[in-house]
Amino acid sequence: MVPEMRRQLVLNKGEEKFIFRYEVGKEDELIDALIDQAKDERTDFDWFDAAVLSFKLTQSLIYQADKLLQSGYEQEFERSNL
């Protein structure tokens, strides 16, 4: 059984700290949670905060994709040089 990979996004805002933990592959559920939190008027988490964390998530996904592509190129290069 493969262990579930978990990640988190953290936003410090004033005296509040917002921590969103999610499983890899469930980023869509994280976006839904950010939207729900922005709609909730009981906290200081607003639409700008949701946008900032969405941007961080996107940057993280791009970085991870680049790493996967790079490792794929390196493996292919190693195979072609055998």
RARA-V701418 format. One record per residue. N is the residue number from 1. RES is the residue in one small letter. PSI is psi in whole degrees, 0 to 359 (999 if undefined). Layout:
N:RES:PSI + N:RES:PSI
This chain:
1:m:131 + 2:v:129 + 3:p:145 + 4:e:134 + 5:m:130 + 6:r:147 + 7:r:171 + 8:q:152 + 9:l:137 + 10:v:136 + 11:l:120 + 12:n:124 + 13:k:105 + 14:g:232 + 15:e:357 + 16:e:150 + 17:k:124 + 18:f:121 + 19:i:123 + 20:f:114 + 21:r:141 + 22:y:159 + 23:e:144 + 24:v:133 + 25:g:351 + 26:k:32 + 27:e:330 + 28:d:324 + 29:e:326 + 30:l:316 + 31:i:317 + 32:d:320 + 33:a:322 + 34:l:318 + 35:i:313 + 36:d:319 + 37:q:320 + 38:a:329 + 39:k:337 + 40:d:111 + 41:e:356 + 42:r:349 + 43:t:170 + 44:d:4 + 45:f:121 + 46:d:186 + 47:w:326 + 48:f:317 + 49:d:318 + 50:a:319 + 51:a:319 + 52:v:313 + 53:l:326 + 54:s:320 + 55:f:316 + 56:k:318 + 57:l:315 + 58:t:315 + 59:q:319 + 60:s:317 + 61:l:321 + 62:i:316 + 63:y:314 + 64:q:320 + 65:a:318 + 66:d:318 + 67:k:317 + 68:l:316 + 69:l:317 + 70:q:315 + 71:s:326 + 72:g:319 + 73:y:319 + 74:e:319 + 75:q:318 + 76:e:319 + 77:f:316 + 78:e:319 + 79:r:321 + 80:s:342 + 81:n:8 + 82:l:999
